[in-house]
């Protein structure tokens, strides 16, 4: 893409569809492919919330076939399967079959301490890893690891506040 084909974003520019990337994923010990698929599944979960797709316990689920994920991302089905397996092992998703010949329901999960995070306030985020925490790394005894492990505190990068007054510059 050359310079003449791009345009600056203005106040009235409609943004293209984009994926929110959960900040806690920066500190997880999973592949980049799994992280991106998690972001895609999380995006699909918001659609299921709007449509009221919840089980009898009130847990929201999605239907998203592996071949559709593969075609949407441009990756092979084996790559997608490997990433889904990583997400299951990390405790970030759960797949359940309800009936024979029906697709799996995918339940997207959040780590237990995500609700205590304070995004967009400029404060540092802290997670304390606990046993069976999806953010707990498989390298529990590695003190040089920057992942959440045991009772080690992890500081996430602060999110700067970009509010400006009229006439001010960033």
C-alpha positions in Angstrom: 0.0 0.0 0.0 1.6 3.3 -1.0 1.2 6.7 0.7 -1.4 8.0 -1.8 -3.8 5.1 -1.0 -4.0 5.9 2.7 -6.1 8.6 4.4 -5.9 10.3 7.8 -8.5 9.5 10.3 -10.8 12.5 10.8 -13.5 13.1 13.4 -16.2 11.8 11.0 -14.3 8.8 9.7 -16.0 5.5 10.3 -13.5 3.0 11.7 -13.3 -0.5 10.1 -14.2 -3.5 12.2 -11.4 -4.2 14.7 -10.8 -6.6 17.6 -10.3 -5.5 21.1 -7.2 -7.2 22.5 -7.5 -8.0 26.3 -4.5 -6.6 28.1 -4.2 -9.6 30.4 -3.2 -11.7 27.3 0.2 -9.8 27.2 1.2 -11.8 30.4 -0.2 -15.2 29.4 2.0 -18.1 28.4 0.2 -19.0 25.2 1.1 -18.6 21.5 0.3 -15.4 19.6 -2.1 -17.5 17.4 -4.0 -18.6 20.5 -4.1 -15.0 21.8 -5.6 -13.8 18.5 -8.1 -16.6 18.4 -9.1 -15.8 22.0 -9.7 -12.1 21.0 -11.8 -13.3 18.0 -13.8 -15.6 20.3 -14.3 -12.8 22.9 -15.6 -10.6 20.1 -18.1 -13.2 19.1 -19.1 -13.6 22.7 -20.4 -10.0 22.7 -22.7 -10.9 19.8 -24.0 -13.9 21.7 -24.7 -11.6 24.7 -26.7 -9.3 22.5 -28.7 -12.3 21.1 -29.3 -13.8 24.5 -27.4 -17.1 23.8 -27.0 -18.4 27.4 -27.4 -21.8 28.9 -29.6 -22.6 31.9 -26.9 -21.4 34.3 -26.8 -18.0 32.5 -23.3 -18.6 30.9 -23.0 -17.2 27.5 -21.8 -19.5 24.7 -20.9 -19.2 21.0 -21.0 -21.4 18.0 -18.0 -21.0 15.8 -16.9 -24.0 13.8 -13.1 -24.6 13.4 -13.3 -24.5 9.6 -15.0 -21.1 9.8 -12.3 -19.8 12.2 -9.7 -21.2 9.8 -11.3 -19.5 6.8 -11.8 -16.2 8.7 -8.1 -16.1 9.8 -6.5 -17.6 6.8 -4.8 -20.3 8.9 -5.1 -24.1 8.5 -7.5 -26.1 10.5 -4.6 -27.8 12.3 -3.2 -24.5 13.4 -6.6 -23.4 14.7 -7.1 -26.8 16.5 -3.7 -26.4 18.2 -4.6 -22.9 19.3 -8.0 -24.0 20.6 -6.2 -26.8 22.6 -3.9 -24.2 24.1 -6.8 -22.0 25.1 -8.6 -25.0 26.7 -5.4 -26.0 28.6 -5.0 -22.4 29.8 -8.5 -22.5 31.1 -9.6 -19.6 28.9 -12.3 -21.5 27.0 -14.4 -24.6 27.5 -16.1 -26.6 24.7 -19.2 -28.7 25.4 -21.3 -30.8 23.0 -25.0 -30.6 23.9 -26.4 -33.2 21.5 -25.1 -35.6 18.9 -24.6 -34.0 15.5 -24.7 -30.5 17.0 -21.7 -28.2 17.0 -19.8 -27.6 20.2 -20.8 -24.7 22.4 -17.7 -22.6 23.1 -17.7 -20.9 26.5 -15.2 -18.0 26.6 -13.9 -17.5 30.1 -12.1 -14.6 31.9 -9.4 -15.1 34.5 -10.7 -14.6 38.1 -8.9 -11.3 38.7 -9.7 -9.5 35.5 -12.8 -7.9 37.0 -10.5 -6.3 39.6 -8.4 -4.6 36.9 -8.8 -1.0 36.3 -8.2 -0.2 32.7 -8.1 3.3 31.3 -7.4 4.9 34.7 -3.7 5.1 34.4 -3.3 2.8 37.4 -1.1 -0.3 37.2 -2.9 -3.6 37.0 -1.9 -6.3 39.4 -2.8 -10.0 39.2 -1.9 -12.4 41.8 -1.6 -15.9 40.4 -3.4 -18.7 42.2 -3.6 -22.5 41.7 -5.6 -23.3 38.6 -5.5 -19.6 37.5 -5.5 -19.6 33.7 -2.6 -17.0 33.8 -0.4 -19.4 35.9 2.5 -20.2 33.7 3.8 -23.8 33.3 7.2 -22.5 34.4 6.3 -22.1 38.1 9.9 -22.2 39.5 11.4 -19.7 37.0 12.0 -16.6 39.0 13.1 -14.7 35.8 9.7 -15.2 34.2 7.6 -12.2 33.5 4.4 -14.3 33.7 2.1 -14.6 36.7 3.2 -17.5 38.9 2.5 -18.5 42.5 2.2 -15.3 44.5 4.4 -13.1 42.3 2.9 -9.8 41.4 2.9 -8.7 37.8 2.5 -5.0 36.8 0.8 -4.4 33.5 1.8 -1.3 31.6 -0.2 1.8 32.4 -2.6 3.2 29.9 -2.0 6.9 29.5 -5.0 9.3 29.6 -5.2 11.0 26.3 -7.9 13.5 27.1 -7.2 16.9 25.7 -8.6 20.3 25.9 -9.6 22.2 22.8 -6.5 23.6 21.1 -4.2 21.3 23.1 -1.8 18.9 21.4 -0.8 15.4 22.2 
